[in-house]
Amino acid sequence: MAKHAGGTPATEALDAAGIAFTLHPYTHHDDTRDFGAEAARELGVDELRIFKTLVVDVGHGRQELAVGVVPVAGQLDLKAFAAALGAKRAAMAKPTDAARSSGYVIGGISPIAQRTPLPTVVDETAQLFDTIYVSAGKRGLQAELSPADLVAVTGGTWADIAR
């Protein structure tokens, strides 16, 4: 399999695992804060097929991070996410903690090849599509791959975690 341009830990991990994927670059606008909606708009892809990566704290009194992957058209259901991991509660991680743990910048956090491997839960709606899009590890770059390959490369699990 050929190496892909992009050179992020995510693309390198996908290449190393022999996983088929397609990179989709787009123009990121610095004033944008809704990164997933921007990707959908710029690429002309339905917001149900583009999935955002959210770093969540599921520790009870101490920081314990995990990753939720949900469609940009929806939100992460924190109670369902906690339940999927057998945790008592879940809260969004601080952006600085998410960036430090993942090794990626906010708006470019990929669920793939994070600096610190974390438990990962992918919303089960991803299975409705042959391929989905996730951040390839930087703003303005999405990777399109099969949902099953995403779960395999992240060591993730499926659960109903979006609302």
N, C-alpha and C positions, 0 to 999 in steps of 0.2 A: 504494500500500500504506500502511495506517495505521501511525503510529508506535506503538511499544509502550511501556507503562509499564515501569519498571525502571531506565532511564537509566544503563546501564553502557556502557563502550566496546564490549563484545561486542554488546549489543542495538542500539546505534547503528550498528555496522558491518553487522550483518545487515539492518537497515532500509535503510541506504544502498545495500547490494548488491541489494536487492529480493528477498531470500531469505525464503521462507515459514518461519515458526517459531512455536512456541507456548511461552509462558512458564508455568512451573509453580513458584509460590512454595510454600514449606513452612516449618514452624517449625524453626529451628536451635536446638539445645540447646548452651549454652556449654561443658558438660562433655564434649562429643563430640569425639573425635579421628579417628574413622573416618568422614570426611565423606561419602564415597560410599555406604557402607552406610546411613548416616543418611538420605540422600536417597532411596534405594531403599525403605527402611522407611516413611518419612513419606509418600512418594508412592504406595506400593503398586505399585512397578514392579520387574520382574525385574532382579537385579543384572547380568545379561548385557547389558541394554539401556542401563544407565547407565554412562557412560565417565568415568574420572578423567583429569585432565590432570597429567602429571608432567614437571617440568623436570629435564633430565639434562645432565651435563657430559661431552662427548665429546672434549674437548681432550686432547692428549697432552703433559702438562707445563705447559699453560696453559689457562685457563678458556675453553671454547667450548661454549655452551649450545644445546640442542635440546629439542624437546617430543615426548613420547610420549603417546598417547591410547589407553588400554586399558580393558576392562570392569572395574568395581569388583569383580566376582567373581573376578578373577585378579590376577596380578602382571606387572610389566614384566620381560621377559627381557632383561637388560642386554647379553648377548652378541649376541642377535638384533637388538637395537636398534642397537648399534654397527655390526654388519654391514650393516644396512639403510641406514646413512648413510656407509658406507665408512670408518668410524673403527676405530682399533685397540682402543679400550676405551670403556667407558661407566660412569659412576657417578652416583648420585643427586646432584643439586646441593644445596648447603646451602639450607635454607628461606629464609634471609635473601636469598641470591642469587636464588632463584626469585621471591620477592616483588618484589625490586627490578627485575629484568629484565622481569617480566610486567606490573607495575603493579597487580597484584591481591593480596589477602590470601590467606595459606595457608588452604586449605579453600574458597576461592572463585576459584581460578585457572581462568580460561577459556582454551581453546586459541585463541579468537577475539579479534582486536584486541589482542594483547599490546603493551605499550609498546615493546619491542624485538622486531621480527619475527624469529622463529627458525625453522630447519628443523623441520617437523612431520611425524611419522609416526603414522598412525592404524592400529590393529590391524585386520587384514582381516576379522575376525569382525563388524565393524560392518555390513558389506555384507549380512549375513544378515537384517537388519531394514529395514522401510520407513522407520522413524524411530528415532533414538537420542536420548539425553539427555546433555548436557554442561553444565558450570557456565556460567551466564549472566553470571558476573563478580562474584558476591558469595555469601557463605554464605546458604543458604536460598532459592536461586533457580536453577532448571535451565531450559535451553532445549532444546526438542524440535525436531529438524530431520532432514532426510534425511542419511544418511551422505555421499552424493555432494556435497551442498551444504556440509557441514563441510569436506571435502577442498578444495573449490573456494575457499571463503572464507579458508582458512588457507594455501592454496598447498601443501597437504600431499601426501603419498604414502601408498600402502597397503603394509603388510608384516605378516608373521606375527611380532609382537613380544610377544605375551602368553603366559603359561603358567599 
